[in-house]
Amino acid sequence: ALHWHPNLQLAYGLIWGRGNVDGTLPEYAAMLPAWRSHLLQASYEHRYFVTYVQYVFGTGCQKPDDSWLFEDYTARPFWGTTAFLEVKLPWIRSSVVARHDYFDGPNASGKPYHRVIAGYAFHFWGRNKNVLLLDYERSLYADARDPWALSLTMQLKL
């Protein structure tokens, strides 16, 4: 966070290493796939809203999963984004939340992962500690096992 704007947070994360391999894969002379992950994120908090954006890109992963490898055992690339917004409505002790996720990388369907979440939260007995949250989640990609979900969650901190 910058001293002139303490509610702004910027971050960068890096993973630089080698992924694991499945023992059932053919031997390939100790060449483990490259695992590179770069994460950029920014968040901002205000009295009436919170927002967060994230971008990730790289190659490979830590999992021993051959879907993350090309035929020559080099790591497949990936990239994705997440955006989140909470609009606070303090005069009715509530907030409205929205989130959008997109990830393009190796997966079972071979298509990008894409979903949206929207919800309404009622805050009681203190801000953000005790919450009743109703949210709707919709998967926007083909072959989603559960294309939508409606959840009611109560969080209590005693």
ZAMARGU-4260 file (C-alpha; in steps of 0.2 Angstrom, whole numbers, plus 5000, padded with zeros to 4 digits):
<rodrens>
0) 5000/5000/5000 | 5006/5017/4996 | 5007/5030/5010 | 4996/5042/5001 | 4982/5030/4998
5) 4982/5017/5012 | 4967/5008/5006 | 4975/5002/4990 | 4985/4986/4990 | 4996/4980/4976
10) 5004/4963/4976 | 5015/4951/4965 | 5018/4933/4968 | 5029/4921/4959 | 5031/4902/4960
15) 5047/4896/4951 | 5051/4877/4952 | 5047/4860/4945 | 5031/4851/4946 | 5028/4833/4952
20) 5026/4818/4941 | 5015/4803/4942 | 5024/4787/4944 | 5014/4779/4930 | 5020/4791/4917
25) 5035/4785/4907 | 5052/4788/4912 | 5060/4804/4905 | 5077/4805/4913 | 5072/4816/4928
30) 5065/4830/4917 | 5052/4837/4928 | 5040/4849/4920 | 5043/4868/4923 | 5031/4876/4935
35) 5030/4895/4933 | 5016/4905/4940 | 5015/4924/4941 | 5001/4932/4951 | 4997/4951/4950
40) 4983/4958/4961 | 4976/4974/4966 | 4963/4978/4979 | 4955/4994/4986 | 4944/4996/5001
45) 4932/5011/5004 | 4918/5014/5017 | 4905/5010/5004 | 4914/4996/4993 | 4928/4984/4991
50) 4935/4978/4975 | 4948/4966/4970 | 4956/4960/4954 | 4968/4947/4950 | 4978/4940/4935
55) 4988/4924/4934 | 4998/4916/4921 | 5012/4903/4919 | 5015/4885/4914 | 5013/4869/4923
60) 5008/4865/4941 | 5013/4855/4956 | 5001/4841/4952 | 5006/4824/4945 | 4993/4826/4931
65) 4998/4822/4913 | 4984/4834/4906 | 4996/4848/4911 | 5009/4841/4900 | 5012/4842/4881
70) 5017/4825/4872 | 5035/4829/4874 | 5032/4832/4893 | 5035/4851/4893 | 5022/4860/4904
75) 5006/4868/4896 | 5003/4886/4898 | 4988/4894/4908 | 4981/4911/4912 | 4966/4917/4922
80) 4957/4932/4930 | 4946/4935/4945 | 4936/4951/4949 | 4926/4954/4965 | 4916/4969/4970
85) 4906/4971/4987 | 4895/4987/4988 | 4891/4990/5006 | 4874/4997/5011 | 4877/5002/5029
90) 4860/5011/5031 | 4852/4993/5030 | 4866/4983/5037 | 4869/4974/5020 | 4880/4972/5005
95) 4878/4966/4988 | 4893/4955/4981 | 4898/4950/4963 | 4912/4939/4957 | 4918/4934/4940
100) 4931/4920/4937 | 4939/4915/4921 | 4953/4902/4919 | 4960/4895/4903 | 4972/4880/4906
105) 4972/4861/4906 | 4956/4853/4913 | 4945/4838/4909 | 4934/4847/4897 | 4947/4855/4887
110) 4937/4872/4888 | 4940/4887/4899 | 4933/4888/4916 | 4921/4903/4917 | 4908/4907/4931
115) 4899/4922/4939 | 4893/4923/4957 | 4881/4936/4964 | 4874/4938/4981 | 4866/4948/4995
120) 4873/4948/5013 | 4864/4954/5029 | 4876/4959/5043 | 4870/4957/5061 | 4878/4959/5078
125) 4894/4968/5071 | 4900/4972/5053 | 4907/4956/5043 | 4908/4945/5058 | 4890/4938/5058
130) 4883/4937/5041 | 4868/4929/5032 | 4873/4927/5014 | 4862/4921/4999 | 4872/4919/4984
135) 4869/4912/4966 | 4883/4904/4956 | 4882/4901/4937 | 4895/4891/4928 | 4897/4898/4910
140) 4907/4884/4902 | 4901/4869/4892 | 4900/4852/4901 | 4899/4860/4919 | 4894/4846/4931
145) 4883/4858/4941 | 4880/4873/4930 | 4871/4883/4944 | 4870/4883/4963 | 4860/4893/4975
150) 4867/4894/4993 | 4861/4901/5010 | 4876/4903/5022 | 4875/4909/5040 | 4892/4914/5048
155) 4892/4917/5067 | 4907/4923/5077 | 4903/4922/5096
</rodrens>
